[in-house]
Amino acid sequence: MVSAYTPPVQTLIDELGRLPGIGPKSAQRIAFHLLKLPSADVARLAHAINDAKDKVRFCERCFNVAEGALCPICADDRRDATVVCVVEESRDIVALERTGEFRGRYHVLLGAMNPLEGIGPEQLKIRELLTRIDAEGITEVILCTNPNTEGEVTAMYLARQLQPLGLTVTRIASGLPVGGDLEYADELTLGRALEGRRPVDDG
């Protein structure tokens, strides 16, 4: 089918549509919004994207986003290095930090297990988590993956890997809606979920 748009516009729509959570209609709306903006605004957005891509990397220890070798949390000696909270993405750290309930460190998996999309343990930062246990004297791992199917499968897999190491392995408590994402949870609900974490039964 022939596109109703000129090639540059169609290419813009196609590229926007590749972003997570952006469907065809949203891609069109964003594309035409960008076309209506002054050139200076579009240039500023393009610069922000390029600047972030050039300057931001993953923390060498926990894989949170960082500008240097370590993210600010890993570089903070006041954090409890013996307790590590495992999350799927860096944005989940932002949600947890808003609660003010957690003073340990984090480990970002950079995703969750999803066989249908070809994402298994090898595609996640699980091996790197296991190597941190002895090196950093970690005694408790809190599994804070999302309360959806992929998050639960990932948490159970991690529990089976971690429990033989003699660690305390806990899972955030219920109270978060099943199928939801941590980043959308309010601070009170997330704080209570952290406080009420429970041991994991790998059953």
Residue, then its C-alpha position, 0 to 999 in steps of 0.5 A: m500500500v502506498s503511504a499517504y505521507t512523503p518519505p521523510v514524514q513516513t520515516l519519522i513515523d516509522e522510527l517513532g513507532r519503534l519506541p516502546g509503548i508507541g503505537p501507529k496512532s501515537a507515532q503519527r501524533i508525535a511526528f506531526h507535533l514535531l513538524k509543527l514545532p519551531s526548528a530550535d525546539v526540535a534541535r534542542l530535543a535532538h541534542a538532548i537525545n544525542d547528548a544522553k546517548d554520548k554521555v550516559r553508560f551503565c554502571e560497572r557494578c549494578f548496571n544502573v544508568a551512570e555518567g561515570a564508572l559507577c552510578p551515584i548510589c554505588a559511589d555512595d559509601r553510606r549505602d548498605a553494601t550487604v543488601v541488594c535490591v534487584v530490579e528490571e530497569s533503572r527507572d524502577i530504582v527511581a520509584l524505589e528511591r522515592t519511598g525513602e525506605f531502602r538504603g542498600r544498593y541495587h542490581v539492574l537486570l536490564g529486562a525480565m525473562n520472556p521466552l516468547e521474545g527470546i529473553g532468557p537468563e543469558q540475556l539478563k545481568i544475572r551472572e553479574l549479580l551472582t559474581r557480586i555476592d562474595a565480592e561485596g559480602i552481600t547477605e540479603v537480596i530483595l527481588c523487586t521485579n514487576p508483579n506480572t508474569e515475566g517478573e514472577v518467572t524472573a524472581m523464581y529463577l533468581a531465587r533458585q540460583l541464590q538460595p543455595l548460596g546461603l543468602t536471605v532471599t526476599r520478595i516485595a510484599s503484595g499490595l502492588p497490583v498484579g500486572g503492574d509496573l513498579e515505576y507507576a506505583d505510589e510511594l506509600t504502596l511501594g514503601r509498604a511493599l518493601e517493609g513487608r518483604r517476605p522470604v521466597d519459597d522456590g517450591 
